[in-house]
Amino acid sequence: MEVGGFTADTLAEDCDLTIRMLRAGYIVRYAETALAYTEAPETIKMFLRQRFRWSFGIMQNLWKHKEALFNSTKEIWDS
């Protein structure tokens, strides 16, 4: 809740939330035993639309957080 939860200004909300958590000083770790349930696209057209949405959403996040993209200094991540 500290970083604002999910927002609606990108198509990759999970990516945006992860970046905001990292910038707030949290550590994001891989959970090898985590389980997730999802729906798979039923057609090639649906699959391609999903992949476009994901790719576009990642690009939106790169632009949204561009000041941190190539800057590894602590100050940029603390903003």
Secondary structure, DSSP 8 states (H G I E B T S, - for coil): -TT-S--SSSS-HHHHHHHHHHHTT------TT--------SSHHHHHHHHHHHHHHHHHHHHHTHHHHT---HHHHT-
